[in-house]
Amino acid sequence: MIINMLNVDELKFDEKGFIPAIVVDSITKKVLTLAYMNRESLEISMREGKTCFWSRSRQELWRKGETSGNYQHIVSITADCDNDALVVVVEKDGPACHTGSDSCFTKELWQSEDLHEFSLQGLMDLLVGRKIEKKEGSYTTYLFEKGIDKILKKVGEENTEVIIAAKADDKKETIYEIADLCYHVMVLMVEMGISVEDIHKELAGRHVIDHKVKQEKMTK
């Protein structure tokens, strides 16, 4: 897909010179905050590679993290189809909210009884909770109580199940077994203190290396 790069002049700031900026975590894809930028703060953000907003309450430029140290390093800035709103994807150094919360959006207003939100980070948070506050009758709690050897054994067993299902060319069963393997690997991650962010950074680093290797091959 070809993405045409916009010029700042093409953006539609409102009558007061502001444009809303939705800040999203590059790893979890969680919405962190909604802030506003004017042309100056947007240009500072692009120049410095860190979020800079316009504080409507203080009527001044606001570089996120300047006092707290919770900087937001910008991965990308994308405008919507009308050029009057921005999505700013970031890698953050700490909580996005002044309350100390990871996100400013924490007050649930309504939730469907039929549809349920799922994310790997959400599952990871649940697993961490099971390790800290062990729930009686929980299989996850059982694994943590048995310790690393039991967890490793299950990872090995599920890995074998994936191979057997894939070798049989059974797509449905392979999906089922991969899900089992992912779950047990995540239990292992919690046991060893490894976060989703740790894996994300490792994979992202490998992508950069792979890209460089491809470029080197093309120039030879």
Secondary structure as GFF3:
##gff-version 3
##sequence-region A 1 220
A	DSSP	three_ten_helix	8	10	.	.	.	ID=ss1
A	DSSP	beta_strand	19	25	.	.	.	ID=ss2
A	DSSP	beta_strand	31	37	.	.	.	ID=ss3
A	DSSP	alpha_helix	39	48	.	.	.	ID=ss4
A	DSSP	beta_strand	52	55	.	.	.	ID=ss5
A	DSSP	beta_strand	60	63	.	.	.	ID=ss6
A	DSSP	beta_strand	72	79	.	.	.	ID=ss7
A	DSSP	beta_strand	86	92	.	.	.	ID=ss8
A	DSSP	alpha_helix	120	132	.	.	.	ID=ss9
A	DSSP	alpha_helix	139	146	.	.	.	ID=ss10
A	DSSP	alpha_helix	148	167	.	.	.	ID=ss11
A	DSSP	alpha_helix	171	192	.	.	.	ID=ss12
A	DSSP	alpha_helix	196	219	.	.	.	ID=ss13
###
